[in-house]
Amino acid sequence: MKIQVYLKIIFLLILFGCVKETPPVVVPNIIPKPLSQEIKEGVFILDKNTFLEYSKEHEKVAIFLTDYFKENLNIVLSSDNKEGKIKFITDNTILNDEGYLLKIAKNQILISAKTTKGIFYAVQSLIQLLPLKSNLKQISIQNLEIKDEPQFSYRGMHLDVARHFFPVAFIKKFINLMSILKMNNFHWHLTDDQGWRIEIKKYPKLQEIAAYRKETLIGHYSDKPHQFNGKKYGGYYTQKDIKEIVKYASDRQITIIPEIEMPGHSQASIAAYPELGCTLISSSRDKIEVATKWGIFEDIYCPKESTFKFLEDVIDEVVALFPGKYIHIGGDEAPKINWEKCENCQILIKKEGLKDEHELQSYFITRMEKYINSKGKQIIGWDEILEGGLAPNATVMSWRGTNGAVIAAKQKHDVILTPQSHCYLNHYQSDNKNEPLTNGGYLPLQKVYSFNPIPPELTKKESKYVLGAQGNIWTEYITNPKKIEYMAFPRAIALSEVIWSDSKNKNYSDFINRLEHFNKRLDVMNVNYANHIYDIKGKLIDENGKLFFELKSTSNKFDIFYSKDGSNPTTLYEEPILVDSTMYIKAQVYKSGIIKIGNPFEQKINLHKAVGSKISLNVTPHKAYNTGGTKALINGISGNDKRYGDTEWLGFSGDDIEITIEFDEPTEINSISTRFHNGNGQWIYAPKEIKFSFQLEDEKTVNYIEQINNRDSLLVNFNYKIKATKVIKMKMMIKNYGEIPIGKQGAGNKSWTFIDEIIIE
């Protein structure tokens, strides 16, 4: 009998203990980082007894949160107003339309905001305080108080679906990921030379012809000769599809901005309706087809009445589909070659009193802007719309650096920053040799995070015209959704914090710690993100004339092992490695000393005769391509074979370059070698010749000129052998290739020069 009593007591104690046991809480690691966050004692218990209270205006957000609880946590909220409560409150004292206050206490969660947008963003923060997935009957949520608001009103992501087409389900997934990051504008690039992706019912040939190309370029545009796959490719979104996507985005507080390119990037639509081009020019050539490779094409819209009527009809259908404020009209990379030859264009220039074809483009954009304005919309255009004069109400999207934003803001126009240097997420993101093929360039995660959308040239008053920033994904080399995810994440995550969070709260190490937790959410959502936070970075350090090589991992939680001879890494890295000879460093991050984490690191250091010498340039490399500084040209480390924007390549925009290398003592040299990037698709051209000037030990000077041959490859190698000569100083004079030829991408612009390590033996 006593045993039965004891057993009952033990059972009750166990039962009582189980009931009172608090489920584990998720440590707050919210991205983007809130304006302020204060942790409180205790937890709120979310379970079937929790009741959600809200007004009619916030009903969509309430449904969104209720569905999330049910689908991810298997918790169905109570329909009765019981003890545990979540409450949405409209609070007009919160000044920012997207700001919110989130208070989590023991018995209630209060979400206060001025608008539904703010309520939604508070819910997104709340979700990040919940487990990824759970079947527990109770969920513990950390008690805390968050005050939060965005720093910029425009927080966007761009996706090009013209070069490659992506299904509706993926577009929704992409938009949902944006919403988690509190982004609010989806820039949808729907038309280009390689495809027209939006159904326009009045012009069926846009679906029948313009939406499909006969084949697609294989490999990189810079590979020669060009090869094609011979397979028809294309697709388009029906108006029903678009309405479905627009609603999905709206439910997540995201506005979709459609882009209908004009006057350039229009070869696909001209292929469907040839009369939209400069007819006399077109009729003298072979049939115009939807473009099958990447680049800039001469066939652009002709500014005649029938063209404007076509575009106005297109805009009528577009406006009916997209309820947002903006229509993006492109305006970039429009060659004027056909306009210069076109009789209609020249008559129009004289009739309107225009100076040249650039002002004709301004006339074109201004006329379309007036029509779009009449529909209650405003236009956005790439920064080329500044050429020839800016349309009165236009917003400028600055992609060729920040100069376009500065010019537009000083003219009191709204601007959105999306410079290639920090916002083109289709560029390479790692030095890893196994990175998938893409356009080129180099944009690591930390560089995205370092971006400041306010150009320093703007005054405080002028900076108010900066609406925000946007990440761009161009898909010439991105053929499937998984690769988009790989290119976008985590860099879009870093950008979300740039444009939402207060810059005073930004800290890269802290961001990386939170990103490690956020990546687990991406795992659950089956997102194919790039995980380079355990990769190793190497840096050459000069200390009092001695060279050392430093190894660092972005996440410093685990040990690094290395070798100096290319063998498997077995030596624990504890301090920078002395570089006293040519060596081949291999390194790897290990967890618990046995589990490999991240990608292996490899670096050859060639201790040639110029390493450690004094070097100077007559011009400064472009700020976007000067990561390694001038010393990168003679530090013994060559740049990456695939990408020209890493720490070793130096880039110059249109400059003639003079490089001076001074030796500590007379040095015998036998050869000088280097290489140039020649990615013509990125406006990069190898020079034609190099002039050399050598100052000998007797202070005499000798000069040579060497031609650069075999300039058809992506990387142009240059090797100059000379009779053994002792020199104390040498100069290399590298003349810029010049203006990009007609018919090439970037035609009419000054070319870029990219130079790698100068090896002297």
Secondary structure as the mmCIF struct_conf table of DSSP 4:
data_model
#
loop_
_struct_conf.conf_type_id
_struct_conf.id
_struct_conf.beg_label_comp_id
_struct_conf.beg_label_asym_id
_struct_conf.beg_label_seq_id
_struct_conf.end_label_comp_id
_struct_conf.end_label_asym_id
_struct_conf.end_label_seq_id
HELX_RH_AL_P HELX_RH_AL_P1 LYS A 2 LYS A 20
HELX_LH_PP_P HELX_LH_PP_P1 GLU A 21 PRO A 24
STRN STRN1 VAL A 25 VAL A 25
HELX_LH_PP_P HELX_LH_PP_P2 VAL A 26 PRO A 28
BEND BEND1 ILE A 31 PRO A 32
HELX_LH_PP_P HELX_LH_PP_P3 LYS A 33 PRO A 34
BEND BEND2 LEU A 35 LEU A 35
STRN STRN2 SER A 36 LEU A 46
BEND BEND3 ASP A 47 ASP A 47
TURN_TY1_P TURN_TY1_P1 LYS A 48 ASN A 49
STRN STRN3 PHE A 51 GLU A 53
HELX_RH_3T_P HELX_RH_3T_P1 LYS A 56 HIS A 58
HELX_RH_AL_P HELX_RH_AL_P2 GLU A 59 LEU A 73
HELX_LH_PP_P HELX_LH_PP_P4 VAL A 76 LEU A 77
STRN STRN4 SER A 78 SER A 78
BEND BEND4 SER A 79 ASP A 80
BEND BEND5 GLU A 83 GLY A 84
STRN STRN5 LYS A 85 THR A 90
TURN_TY1_P TURN_TY1_P2 ASN A 92 THR A 93
BEND BEND6 ASN A 96 ASN A 96
TURN_TY1_P TURN_TY1_P3 ASP A 97 GLU A 98
STRN STRN6 TYR A 100 ILE A 104
BEND BEND7 LYS A 106 ASN A 107
STRN STRN7 GLN A 108 ALA A 113
BEND BEND8 LYS A 114 THR A 115
HELX_RH_AL_P HELX_RH_AL_P3 THR A 116 ILE A 127
TURN_TY1_P TURN_TY1_P4 GLN A 128 LEU A 129
BEND BEND9 LEU A 130 LEU A 130
BEND BEND10 LEU A 132 LYS A 133
BEND BEND11 LYS A 137 LYS A 137
STRN STRN8 ILE A 139 ASP A 148
BEND BEND12 GLN A 151 GLN A 151
BEND BEND13 SER A 153 SER A 153
STRN STRN9 TYR A 154 ASP A 160
BEND BEND14 ALA A 162 HIS A 164
HELX_RH_AL_P HELX_RH_AL_P4 VAL A 168 ILE A 180
TURN_TY1_P TURN_TY1_P5 LEU A 181 LYS A 182
STRN STRN10 ASN A 185 HIS A 189
STRN STRN11 THR A 191 ASP A 192
TURN_TY1_P TURN_TY1_P6 ASP A 193 GLN A 194
STRN STRN12 GLY A 195 TRP A 196
STRN STRN13 ILE A 198 ILE A 198
TURN_TY1_P TURN_TY1_P7 LYS A 201 LYS A 202
TURN_TY1_P TURN_TY1_P8 PRO A 204 PRO A 204
HELX_RH_AL_P HELX_RH_AL_P5 LYS A 205 LYS A 205
HELX_RH_PI_P HELX_RH_PI_P1 LEU A 206 ALA A 210
TURN_TY1_P TURN_TY1_P9 ALA A 211 ALA A 211
STRN STRN14 TYR A 212 ARG A 213
BEND BEND15 LYS A 214 LYS A 214
STRN STRN15 LEU A 217 ILE A 218
BEND BEND16 GLY A 219 GLY A 219
TURN_TY1_P TURN_TY1_P10 TYR A 221 SER A 222
BEND BEND17 ASP A 223 PRO A 225
STRN STRN16 GLN A 227 PHE A 228
STRN STRN17 TYR A 233 GLY A 234
STRN STRN18 TYR A 237 TYR A 237
HELX_RH_AL_P HELX_RH_AL_P6 GLN A 239 ASP A 251
TURN_TY1_P TURN_TY1_P11 ARG A 252 GLN A 253
STRN STRN19 THR A 255 MET A 262
BEND BEND18 PRO A 263 HIS A 265
HELX_RH_AL_P HELX_RH_AL_P7 GLN A 267 ALA A 272
HELX_RH_3T_P HELX_RH_3T_P2 PRO A 274 LEU A 276
BEND BEND19 GLY A 277 GLY A 277
HELX_RH_AL_P HELX_RH_AL_P8 THR A 279 SER A 283
TURN_TY1_P TURN_TY1_P12 SER A 284 SER A 284
BEND BEND20 ARG A 285 ASP A 286
HELX_LH_PP_P HELX_LH_PP_P5 LYS A 287 ILE A 288
BEND BEND21 LYS A 293 LYS A 293
BEND BEND22 GLY A 295 GLY A 295
BEND BEND23 GLU A 298 GLU A 298
BEND BEND24 LYS A 304 LYS A 304
HELX_RH_AL_P HELX_RH_AL_P9 GLU A 305 LEU A 321
BEND BEND25 GLY A 324 LYS A 325
STRN STRN20 TYR A 326 GLY A 330
BEND BEND26 GLU A 333 GLU A 333
HELX_RH_AL_P HELX_RH_AL_P10 ILE A 337 LYS A 341
HELX_RH_AL_P HELX_RH_AL_P11 GLU A 343 LYS A 351
TURN_TY1_P TURN_TY1_P13 GLU A 352 GLY A 353
BEND BEND27 LYS A 355 ASP A 356
HELX_RH_AL_P HELX_RH_AL_P12 GLU A 357 SER A 374
TURN_TY1_P TURN_TY1_P14 LYS A 375 GLY A 376
STRN STRN21 GLN A 378 TRP A 382
HELX_RH_3T_P HELX_RH_3T_P3 ASP A 383 LEU A 386
TURN_TY1_P TURN_TY1_P15 GLU A 387 GLY A 388
TURN_TY1_P TURN_TY1_P16 PRO A 392 ASN A 393
HELX_LH_PP_P HELX_LH_PP_P6 ALA A 394 ALA A 394
STRN STRN22 THR A 395 SER A 398
BEND BEND28 ARG A 400 THR A 402
HELX_RH_AL_P HELX_RH_AL_P13 ASN A 403 LYS A 410
TURN_TY1_P TURN_TY1_P17 GLN A 411 LYS A 412
STRN STRN23 VAL A 415 LEU A 417
HELX_RH_AL_P HELX_RH_AL_P14 GLN A 420 CYS A 423
STRN STRN24 TYR A 424 TYR A 424
TURN_TY1_P TURN_TY1_P18 LEU A 425 ASN A 426
BEND BEND29 HIS A 427 HIS A 427
STRN STRN25 TYR A 428 TYR A 428
TURN_TY1_P TURN_TY1_P19 LYS A 433 ASN A 434
HELX_LH_PP_P HELX_LH_PP_P7 GLU A 435 LEU A 437
BEND BEND30 ASN A 439 GLY A 440
STRN STRN26 TYR A 442 TYR A 442
HELX_RH_AL_P HELX_RH_AL_P15 LEU A 445 TYR A 449
TURN_TY1_P TURN_TY1_P20 SER A 450 SER A 450
BEND BEND31 PRO A 453 ILE A 454
TURN_TY1_P TURN_TY1_P21 PRO A 456 GLU A 457
BEND BEND32 LEU A 458 LEU A 458
TURN_TY1_P TURN_TY1_P22 LYS A 460 LYS A 461
HELX_RH_3T_P HELX_RH_3T_P4 GLU A 462 TYR A 465
STRN STRN27 VAL A 466 ILE A 473
TURN_TY1_P TURN_TY1_P23 GLU A 476 TYR A 477
BEND BEND33 ASN A 480 ASN A 480
HELX_RH_AL_P HELX_RH_AL_P16 PRO A 481 ALA A 488
TURN_TY1_P TURN_TY1_P24 PHE A 489 PRO A 490
HELX_RH_AL_P HELX_RH_AL_P17 ARG A 491 TRP A 500
BEND BEND34 SER A 501 SER A 501
HELX_RH_3T_P HELX_RH_3T_P5 SER A 503 ASN A 505
HELX_RH_AL_P HELX_RH_AL_P18 TYR A 508 VAL A 524
TURN_TY1_P TURN_TY1_P25 MET A 525 ASN A 526
TURN_TY1_P TURN_TY1_P26 ILE A 533 TYR A 534
STRN STRN28 ILE A 536 GLU A 543
TURN_TY1_P TURN_TY1_P27 ASN A 544 GLY A 545
STRN STRN29 LYS A 546 SER A 553
BEND BEND35 THR A 554 SER A 555
TURN_TY1_P TURN_TY1_P28 ASN A 556 LYS A 557
BEND BEND36 PHE A 558 PHE A 558
STRN STRN30 ASP A 559 SER A 563
BEND BEND37 LYS A 564 LYS A 564
STRN STRN31 ASP A 565 ASP A 565
BEND BEND38 GLY A 566 SER A 567
STRN STRN32 THR A 571 LEU A 572
HELX_LH_PP_P HELX_LH_PP_P8 TYR A 573 TYR A 573
BEND BEND39 GLU A 575 GLU A 575
HELX_LH_PP_P HELX_LH_PP_P9 PRO A 576 PRO A 576
STRN STRN33 ILE A 577 VAL A 579
BEND BEND40 SER A 581 SER A 581
STRN STRN34 MET A 583 LYS A 591
TURN_TY1_P TURN_TY1_P29 SER A 592 ILE A 594
STRN STRN35 ILE A 595 ILE A 605
TURN_TY1_P TURN_TY1_P30 LYS A 609 GLY A 612
STRN STRN36 LYS A 614 LEU A 617
BEND BEND41 ASN A 618 VAL A 619
HELX_LH_PP_P HELX_LH_PP_P10 THR A 620 HIS A 622
HELX_RH_3T_P HELX_RH_3T_P6 LYS A 623 TYR A 625
TURN_TY1_P TURN_TY1_P31 THR A 627 GLY A 628
HELX_RH_3T_P HELX_RH_3T_P7 THR A 630 ILE A 634
BEND BEND42 ASN A 635 GLY A 636
HELX_LH_PP_P HELX_LH_PP_P11 SER A 638 ASN A 640
BEND BEND43 ASP A 641 LYS A 642
BEND BEND44 TYR A 644 GLU A 648
STRN STRN37 LEU A 650 SER A 653
BEND BEND45 GLY A 654 GLY A 654
STRN STRN38 ILE A 657 HIS A 677
HELX_RH_3T_P HELX_RH_3T_P8 ASN A 680 GLN A 682
TURN_TY1_P TURN_TY1_P32 TRP A 683 TRP A 683
STRN STRN39 ILE A 684 ILE A 684
BEND BEND46 LYS A 688 LYS A 688
STRN STRN40 GLU A 689 LEU A 696
TURN_TY1_P TURN_TY1_P33 GLU A 697 ASP A 698
BEND BEND47 GLU A 699 GLU A 699
STRN STRN41 THR A 701 GLN A 707
TURN_TY1_P TURN_TY1_P34 ARG A 711 ASP A 712
BEND BEND48 SER A 713 LEU A 714
STRN STRN42 LEU A 715 ILE A 734
STRN STRN43 GLU A 739 GLU A 739
HELX_LH_PP_P HELX_LH_PP_P12 ILE A 740 PRO A 741
TURN_TY1_P TURN_TY1_P35 ILE A 742 GLY A 743
BEND BEND49 LYS A 744 LYS A 744
TURN_TY1_P TURN_TY1_P36 GLN A 745 GLY A 748
BEND BEND50 ASN A 749 ASN A 749
STRN STRN44 LYS A 750 LYS A 750
HELX_LH_PP_P HELX_LH_PP_P13 SER A 751 SER A 751
STRN STRN45 TRP A 752 ILE A 755
STRN STRN46 ILE A 759 ILE A 760
#
